[in-house]
């Protein structure tokens, strides 16, 4: 028994085939009581009607409210606890859903399809941005992450719902959910999948959405593991102070020595703020455990 959630904004060219492919694939895999929910995120091209014709339950946002918001709405409306999310544009291999669900049933909190193949690496512009964001996410989580923002995932409705207030309403939903799970010690498994060519025009705006993702990465650090961020800032401040001190002693500059003293005090203050923030984070963690 699973619920498949598909956020869709102006995806008329792909949505019908996506829904029918999911239905056929899960039927062949002997899944019973499957529901497919398409969240029509303010489409103006008839996406919702085509999804309904294909047999999906359709929830409609009156305006475009965002990828993450649509996923949250779909998850909240799902009748089953096992949730699969995927995109409407044909990029994710629907045939891999049974395998991901099977791995999820081994006891993992979340199973993610890690994208591979030429279609995933094809953009010379996206590649460096992905590398930067991947590095930031891995620094935050403290572990290797093959694909921080893949949109093909399996997880528990009841397991993810307590995180909703801190998850992005935009394309950063997947990245923020990755960090939420990892920084709260939930288990996440990555399974390689072949990424396909997109049907229709992309809705992603590289610069805007990359900046939003970075914003949520910083927010995740400050909420889930603030000491890491404050410790980094404290160390940088103290290193700057040490350099000023060396310059001051070498040149006899009173200004450099004063800057060194100020930086030393600032470094201690920043570290102390980090300790306070870490205590708050631990209180939040206990609250998350109690509500899940």
LUMDOTOR-862711 format. One line per field, with one value per residue: x, y, z of N, C-alpha, C in turn; residue in three letters. Coordinates in steps of 0.02 Angstrom, whole numbers, plus 50000, padded with zeros to 5 digits. Example, Ala and Ser with C-alpha at 12.3 -4.5 7.8 and 13.67 -1.06 7.14 Angstrom:
# LUMDOTOR-862711
nX = 50660 50642
nY = 49716 49888
nZ = 50390 50354
caX = 50615 50684
caY = 49775 49947
caZ = 50390 50357
cX = 50660 50645
cY = 49835 50002
cZ = 50390 50394
type = ALA SER
# end
This chain:
# LUMDOTOR-862711
nX = 50042 50044 50069 50086 50158 50148 50208 50155 50177 50117 50137 50085 50130 50188 50123 50013 50069 50161 50081 50007 50112 50164 50054 50043 50171 50175 50067 50110 50211 50142 50089 49969 49820 49858 49880 49881 49930 49915 49975 49919 49999 49941 49932 49913 49887 49806 49852 49804 49678 49717 49792 49692 49614 49699 49684 49726 49714 49677 49741 49719 49812 49767 49851 50024 50115 50230 50353 50393 50289 50181 50215 50209 50072 50018 50072 50012 49881 49882 49828 49900 50043 50169 50261 50294 50386 50395 50442 50346 50394 50455 50589 50634 50662 50525 50513 50600 50540 50474 50590 50652 50554 50555 50684 50665 50576 50660 50692 50746 50742 50727 50734 50828 50834 50982 51042 51114 51213 51220 51124 51107 51227 51239 51236 51343 51335 51255 51330 51447 51376 51299 51404 51456 51344 51326 51446 51427 51314 51364 51465 51384 51308 51406 51445 51464 51364 51278 51178 51104 50981 50889 50734 50663 50603 50575 50482 50416 50253 50210 50333 50400 50317 50328 50439 50397 50374 50503 50548 50581 50469 50493 50597 50697 50651 50685 50823 50824 50750 50835 50943 50874 50837 50963 51033 50958 50986 50920 50903 50968 50963 51050 51015 51074 51011 50958 50956 50838 50798 50721 50546 50467 50479 50601 50570 50655 50754 50914 51009 50926 50862 50971 51028 50923 50929 51054 51023 50932 51017 51104 51007 50970 51088 51095 50981 50982 51116 51198 51319 51422 51427 51449 51569 51654 51651 51703 51833 51886 51883 51973 52090 52110 52132 52250 52339 52338 52397 52526 52573 52565 52658 52773 52787 52764 52644 52513 52379 52360 52383 52277 52170 52194 52167 52031 51978 52008 51926 51803 51801 51789 51666 51581 51595 51539 51407 51377 51375 51262 51165 51175 51123 50991 50960 50968 50859 50758 50777 50737 50604 50564 50580 50483 50367 50363
nY = 49940 50097 50275 50381 50532 50670 50820 50949 51069 51147 51033 50964 50889 50776 50722 50631 50512 50488 50460 50347 50259 50240 50178 50060 50001 49978 49892 49780 49743 49690 49772 49818 49917 50052 50226 50369 50530 50683 50843 50983 51122 51258 51256 51308 51244 51136 51025 50964 50909 50814 50729 50681 50613 50509 50436 50480 50548 50715 50861 51033 51181 51349 51445 51458 51387 51324 51193 51119 51153 51095 50960 50941 50962 50857 50745 50762 50736 50604 50433 50324 50269 50243 50334 50385 50498 50582 50660 50746 50752 50652 50623 50539 50364 50269 50133 50097 50117 50007 49937 50033 50048 49919 49915 50015 49952 49871 49936 50062 50240 50332 50314 50352 50392 50400 50503 50463 50452 50515 50614 50673 50735 50825 50967 51103 51215 51184 51086 51139 51215 51117 51044 51135 51154 51022 51002 51093 51037 50912 50953 51007 50895 50806 50691 50584 50621 50561 50619 50757 50821 50742 50701 50584 50483 50381 50373 50387 50446 50487 50498 50604 50714 50790 50869 50963 51106 51157 51129 51170 51263 51269 51222 51177 51085 50946 50946 51007 50913 50803 50848 50869 50739 50674 50751 50730 50602 50504 50362 50354 50291 50276 50237 50199 50271 50285 50437 50525 50607 50766 50799 50931 51105 51162 51209 51259 51389 51429 51517 51586 51478 51407 51498 51503 51372 51372 51460 51383 51281 51347 51383 51256 51213 51304 51270 51129 51090 51196 51222 51181 51279 51398 51364 51358 51493 51551 51498 51551 51687 51689 51647 51755 51852 51803 51818 51958 51987 51935 52018 52140 52124 52105 52224 52321 52387 52471 52472 52351 52262 52296 52257 52121 52090 52123 52032 51912 51918 51924 51800 51712 51752 51721 51582 51551 51591 51494 51379 51406 51407 51275 51208 51247 51184 51050 51042 51063 50946 50847 50881 50854 50715 50677 50712 50631
nZ = 50000 49945 49922 49787 49752 49646 49602 49494 49369 49235 49145 49033 48924 48974 49086 49076 49023 49124 49238 49192 49168 49297 49359 49282 49302 49442 49454 49383 49468 49570 49672 49790 49819 49777 49770 49667 49673 49600 49615 49556 49521 49503 49362 49191 49075 49064 49134 49253 49214 49119 49200 49283 49190 49165 49277 49401 49567 49588 49658 49667 49662 49670 49624 49574 49694 49730 49721 49837 49926 49860 49867 50006 50026 49952 50021 50146 50112 50078 50093 50130 50226 50172 50063 49899 49803 49648 49491 49363 49236 49162 49187 49288 49315 49311 49321 49421 49541 49613 49658 49741 49839 49891 49949 50044 50130 50198 50311 50310 50339 50238 50063 49921 49749 49668 49547 49390 49238 49066 49041 49164 49185 49083 49074 49065 49141 49251 49315 49392 49488 49550 49607 49701 49787 49828 49897 50005 50067 50104 50192 50292 50333 50365 50299 50154 50013 49883 49798 49835 49804 49735 49657 49667 49784 49931 50078 50247 50278 50408 50465 50401 50416 50542 50513 50422 50450 50441 50316 50146 50040 49908 49766 49845 49933 49930 49957 50084 50156 50148 50229 50350 50387 50397 50492 50602 50630 50556 50449 50285 50124 49970 49804 49646 49496 49325 49245 49147 48988 48993 48972 48894 48949 49067 49238 49327 49390 49378 49450 49545 49612 49658 49749 49841 49887 49950 50052 50128 50165 50254 50348 50391 50453 50561 50630 50653 50679 50744 50808 50726 50625 50701 50762 50653 50611 50726 50729 50610 50644 50753 50690 50604 50701 50757 50651 50639 50762 50745 50643 50710 50815 50740 50667 50759 50761 50835 50799 50732 50838 50921 50839 50841 50975 50983 50890 50954 51068 51002 50939 51047 51097 50988 50985 51110 51087 50996 51076 51155 51054 51015 51125 51115 50994 51033 51118 51023 50950 51040 51048 50915 50914 51006 50940 50831
caX = 50000 50086 50043 50136 50143 50180 50194 50156 50161 50119 50171 50036 50162 50215 50088 49971 50113 50191 50031 49992 50172 50166 50001 50061 50230 50158 50022 50152 50250 50094 50073 49897 49795 49903 49848 49925 49905 49948 49960 49923 50021 49921 49945 49867 49888 49764 49888 49762 49627 49750 49809 49630 49595 49743 49665 49755 49678 49708 49732 49738 49827 49738 49908 50087 50137 50296 50365 50391 50222 50138 50231 50181 50000 50004 50088 49961 49818 49890 49796 49948 50102 50227 50255 50343 50380 50431 50424 50298 50424 50485 50661 50650 50641 50469 50523 50641 50501 50468 50654 50662 50507 50581 50740 50636 50545 50712 50696 50775 50694 50717 50773 50832 50865 51040 51043 51176 51204 51237 51072 51116 51289 51244 51240 51407 51319 51229 51380 51483 51329 51284 51463 51459 51290 51341 51498 51398 51270 51407 51496 51333 51287 51464 51450 51458 51295 51283 51132 51065 50915 50851 50662 50633 50615 50524 50487 50354 50213 50212 50402 50423 50271 50353 50490 50368 50384 50572 50566 50569 50410 50515 50636 50744 50619 50722 50887 50811 50729 50896 50979 50833 50843 51032 51054 50920 51008 50877 50943 50953 50998 51051 51016 51087 50960 50975 50916 50816 50787 50659 50494 50443 50527 50617 50543 50708 50795 50975 51037 50878 50850 51034 51034 50875 50954 51106 50988 50905 51073 51124 50953 50974 51144 51080 50926 50997 51185 51225 51388 51468 51434 51480 51638 51691 51658 51748 51901 51908 51896 52034 52146 52121 52163 52320 52378 52347 52444 52594 52591 52575 52721 52828 52794 52752 52583 52462 52315 52358 52376 52208 52128 52204 52131 51959 51962 52011 51864 51747 51803 51763 51594 51547 51594 51490 51341 51367 51356 51192 51124 51176 51076 50924 50952 50954 50789 50718 50783 50694 50535 50552 50572 50420 50311 50365
caY = 50000 50157 50335 50414 50604 50701 50892 50963 51138 51151 50972 50928 50845 50715 50699 50573 50454 50475 50427 50280 50218 50222 50130 49997 49973 49953 49835 49723 49724 49662 49817 49825 49978 50107 50288 50417 50598 50737 50909 51031 51183 51318 51249 51343 51208 51076 50970 50930 50870 50756 50683 50649 50566 50451 50398 50506 50596 50780 50918 51092 51246 51400 51480 51422 51396 51296 51121 51092 51162 51046 50895 50939 50954 50789 50698 50770 50708 50533 50387 50273 50296 50238 50387 50392 50560 50584 50718 50733 50770 50594 50618 50484 50299 50243 50062 50086 50128 49946 49922 50081 50030 49857 49934 50052 49904 49840 49972 50129 50295 50363 50286 50404 50374 50443 50510 50450 50450 50574 50666 50709 50773 50858 51040 51130 51267 51153 51044 51172 51234 51056 51026 51181 51138 50956 51011 51125 50990 50861 50985 51013 50830 50769 50626 50587 50619 50555 50662 50789 50848 50699 50706 50517 50462 50343 50387 50380 50507 50507 50514 50669 50769 50836 50913 51009 51178 51176 51109 51222 51260 51276 51165 51155 51036 50883 50958 51019 50850 50763 50872 50857 50668 50656 50786 50701 50533 50457 50326 50371 50248 50299 50185 50231 50266 50319 50498 50529 50673 50799 50815 50998 51157 51160 51263 51279 51448 51406 51563 51598 51418 51390 51543 51480 51311 51391 51489 51329 51245 51385 51376 51188 51210 51342 51237 51061 51081 51263 51226 51175 51345 51446 51344 51379 51566 51566 51481 51601 51749 51682 51645 51824 51886 51780 51850 52028 51989 51925 52080 52192 52113 52112 52293 52367 52424 52467 52457 52278 52229 52308 52214 52053 52082 52124 51969 51858 51923 51907 51728 51680 51767 51681 51512 51547 51592 51428 51333 51419 51384 51202 51186 51256 51132 50987 51046 51052 50875 50808 50896 50817 50644 50667 50722 50583
caZ = 50000 49940 49890 49744 49748 49588 49593 49422 49347 49162 49120 48993 48876 49005 49145 49063 49018 49190 49280 49167 49177 49368 49372 49250 49334 49508 49445 49363 49527 49619 49727 49798 49849 49760 49750 49633 49685 49563 49642 49501 49555 49466 49290 49145 49011 49067 49165 49301 49180 49089 49255 49305 49137 49171 49336 49462 49609 49574 49703 49628 49692 49627 49593 49580 49762 49739 49719 49905 49953 49828 49896 50074 50021 49930 50075 50198 50088 50062 50139 50150 50259 50127 50013 49845 49765 49585 49450 49309 49172 49129 49199 49334 49290 49349 49332 49480 49603 49653 49690 49795 49893 49921 49993 50100 50176 50239 50375 50302 50348 50172 50008 49870 49686 49653 49475 49353 49165 49026 49047 49227 49183 49018 49075 49089 49189 49312 49348 49447 49541 49587 49646 49758 49833 49856 49948 50063 50101 50136 50250 50343 50358 50390 50266 50081 49990 49810 49761 49888 49786 49691 49668 49672 49853 49968 50149 50285 50288 50478 50482 50375 50432 50593 50485 50373 50462 50426 50248 50096 49997 49838 49741 49897 49978 49933 49993 50155 50187 50156 50288 50410 50406 50416 50552 50657 50636 50520 50400 50215 50077 49901 49753 49582 49444 49263 49237 49077 48957 49016 48924 48908 48972 49138 49279 49373 49375 49410 49500 49599 49651 49692 49806 49890 49917 49998 50110 50169 50195 50313 50397 50419 50500 50622 50666 50672 50703 50742 50834 50669 50592 50747 50772 50593 50614 50781 50708 50561 50680 50793 50643 50584 50758 50765 50597 50658 50817 50718 50607 50759 50850 50692 50644 50813 50747 50887 50767 50719 50902 50944 50799 50865 51038 50967 50856 51004 51107 50958 50928 51108 51100 50936 51008 51164 51056 50966 51129 51171 50998 51015 51176 51086 50944 51067 51140 50963 50931 51085 51027 50854 50930 51041 50895 50777
cX = 50044 50047 50099 50114 50183 50162 50200 50135 50172 50160 50124 50067 50183 50169 50046 50014 50144 50143 50017 50051 50178 50114 50018 50120 50214 50110 50062 50195 50207 50085 49997 49880 49845 49862 49901 49893 49947 49927 49973 49937 50007 49935 49892 49861 49847 49798 49843 49710 49658 49770 49747 49606 49638 49730 49694 49705 49714 49689 49757 49752 49802 49792 49971 50119 50203 50297 50358 50323 50175 50152 50202 50106 49981 50017 50034 49895 49822 49857 49843 50010 50164 50217 50312 50332 50421 50407 50378 50330 50460 50559 50679 50623 50587 50479 50565 50602 50493 50533 50666 50616 50529 50638 50715 50607 50596 50721 50727 50722 50678 50761 50769 50863 50920 51050 51112 51161 51218 51187 51080 51177 51293 51256 51306 51395 51297 51283 51418 51438 51311 51343 51469 51406 51301 51394 51471 51354 51311 51443 51446 51316 51346 51470 51445 51385 51296 51238 51085 50994 50878 50777 50626 50652 50558 50535 50418 50318 50218 50282 50424 50380 50296 50405 50461 50380 50454 50595 50542 50504 50428 50554 50686 50714 50660 50788 50875 50786 50788 50933 50940 50841 50913 51052 51012 50931 50956 50919 50919 50996 50994 51058 51024 51030 50984 50928 50900 50809 50720 50611 50466 50498 50538 50588 50596 50744 50860 51000 50990 50871 50913 51043 50984 50898 51009 51076 50962 50960 51096 51071 50955 51030 51125 51025 50948 51067 51221 51298 51439 51481 51470 51553 51681 51703 51707 51821 51928 51925 51960 52096 52163 52155 52235 52365 52390 52398 52516 52618 52606 52641 52781 52841 52787 52690 52532 52394 52307 52349 52306 52160 52133 52165 52055 51938 51962 51947 51804 51744 51773 51688 51555 51542 51543 51419 51325 51346 51283 51145 51120 51128 51004 50910 50936 50883 50742 50719 50738 50620 50517 50540 50505 50360 50309 50344
cY = 50062 50214 50368 50486 50635 50775 50909 51035 51142 51094 50931 50877 50778 50684 50636 50509 50437 50437 50356 50233 50195 50168 50062 49962 49942 49894 49773 49698 49698 49706 49824 49892 50036 50169 50334 50485 50647 50803 50959 51100 51246 51315 51285 51306 51143 51015 50930 50885 50807 50705 50646 50597 50502 50411 50422 50546 50663 50831 50979 51152 51300 51443 51439 51436 51361 51220 51090 51097 51109 50976 50889 50928 50883 50737 50702 50737 50633 50489 50333 50306 50293 50286 50381 50460 50554 50644 50697 50736 50713 50584 50559 50418 50268 50169 50046 50094 50064 49928 49968 50066 49967 49872 49972 50005 49862 49875 50041 50182 50330 50327 50335 50375 50423 50445 50499 50456 50517 50631 50706 50754 50820 50933 51064 51185 51236 51116 51079 51193 51174 51036 51070 51163 51071 50961 51043 51077 50937 50890 50989 50946 50790 50700 50635 50579 50618 50604 50697 50808 50807 50702 50639 50487 50421 50357 50378 50447 50532 50526 50582 50727 50815 50885 50968 51083 51203 51155 51162 51209 51262 51215 51140 51104 50973 50891 50967 50956 50802 50783 50859 50785 50652 50688 50767 50626 50484 50424 50342 50327 50277 50239 50218 50218 50303 50379 50507 50601 50702 50811 50884 51044 51152 51220 51290 51341 51440 51453 51571 51536 51394 51433 51522 51417 51326 51421 51434 51285 51280 51379 51307 51182 51245 51308 51170 51052 51148 51268 51221 51242 51395 51429 51365 51455 51587 51553 51532 51668 51746 51679 51716 51863 51868 51813 51924 52035 51981 51988 52135 52185 52124 52185 52344 52409 52415 52450 52382 52240 52237 52263 52141 52041 52080 52058 51911 51858 51901 51832 51690 51691 51726 51609 51503 51548 51525 51376 51342 51395 51308 51174 51193 51202 51065 50985 51033 50978 50833 50820 50858 50743 50631 50672 50672 50514
cZ = 50000 49908 49851 49735 49691 49586 49519 49407 49272 49132 49076 48945 48907 49058 49133 49060 49085 49235 49257 49175 49250 49383 49343 49285 49402 49505 49427 49421 49584 49681 49730 49831 49840 49743 49719 49641 49645 49594 49586 49530 49513 49392 49249 49079 49013 49098 49211 49268 49148 49142 49279 49253 49141 49234 49401 49502 49602 49628 49666 49672 49644 49594 49607 49648 49778 49743 49788 49936 49925 49856 49967 50072 50000 49984 50129 50177 50076 50115 50164 50182 50215 50068 49962 49812 49702 49545 49393 49240 49136 49142 49244 49309 49335 49366 49394 49545 49643 49690 49749 49854 49929 49969 50054 50152 50215 50306 50370 50313 50282 50122 49950 49807 49669 49578 49445 49279 49132 49035 49112 49225 49124 49021 49105 49141 49255 49351 49404 49505 49584 49633 49709 49810 49866 49910 50012 50103 50137 50196 50308 50375 50387 50360 50191 50060 49913 49772 49811 49869 49735 49709 49668 49739 49881 50042 50182 50290 50359 50499 50460 50398 50488 50568 50441 50388 50443 50357 50198 50058 49923 49817 49792 49945 49985 49971 50067 50190 50196 50220 50352 50433 50432 50482 50613 50662 50608 50465 50329 50170 50007 49854 49685 49532 49383 49254 49163 49052 48979 48959 48941 48935 49047 49175 49328 49347 49414 49466 49559 49643 49687 49754 49861 49925 49967 50061 50156 50199 50259 50368 50431 50469 50566 50663 50694 50703 50704 50765 50778 50636 50637 50760 50713 50595 50670 50762 50658 50595 50720 50748 50619 50640 50767 50712 50613 50714 50793 50683 50657 50795 50804 50674 50700 50803 50803 50859 50756 50785 50931 50905 50821 50929 51026 50935 50905 51046 51065 50946 50987 51113 51049 50957 51064 51138 51023 51017 51150 51116 50996 51068 51151 51034 50977 51095 51082 50943 50975 51067 50964 50868 50963 50994 50838 50801
type = UNK UNK UNK UNK UNK UNK UNK UNK UNK UNK UNK UNK UNK UNK UNK UNK UNK UNK UNK UNK UNK UNK UNK UNK UNK UNK UNK UNK UNK UNK UNK UNK UNK UNK UNK UNK UNK UNK UNK UNK UNK UNK UNK UNK UNK UNK UNK UNK UNK UNK UNK UNK UNK UNK UNK UNK UNK UNK UNK UNK UNK UNK UNK UNK UNK UNK UNK UNK UNK UNK UNK UNK UNK UNK UNK UNK UNK UNK UNK UNK UNK UNK UNK UNK UNK UNK UNK UNK UNK UNK UNK UNK UNK UNK UNK UNK UNK UNK UNK UNK UNK UNK UNK UNK UNK UNK UNK UNK UNK UNK UNK UNK UNK UNK UNK UNK UNK UNK UNK UNK UNK UNK UNK UNK UNK UNK UNK UNK UNK UNK UNK UNK UNK UNK UNK UNK UNK UNK UNK UNK UNK UNK UNK UNK UNK UNK UNK UNK UNK UNK UNK UNK UNK UNK UNK UNK UNK UNK UNK UNK UNK UNK UNK UNK UNK UNK UNK UNK UNK UNK UNK UNK UNK UNK UNK UNK UNK UNK UNK UNK UNK UNK UNK UNK UNK UNK UNK UNK UNK UNK UNK UNK UNK UNK UNK UNK UNK UNK UNK UNK UNK UNK UNK UNK UNK UNK UNK UNK UNK UNK UNK UNK UNK UNK UNK UNK UNK UNK UNK UNK UNK UNK UNK UNK UNK UNK UNK UNK UNK UNK UNK UNK UNK UNK UNK UNK UNK UNK UNK UNK UNK UNK UNK UNK UNK UNK UNK UNK UNK UNK UNK UNK UNK UNK UNK UNK UNK UNK UNK UNK UNK UNK UNK UNK UNK UNK UNK UNK UNK UNK UNK UNK UNK UNK UNK UNK UNK UNK UNK UNK UNK UNK UNK UNK UNK UNK UNK UNK UNK UNK UNK UNK
# end
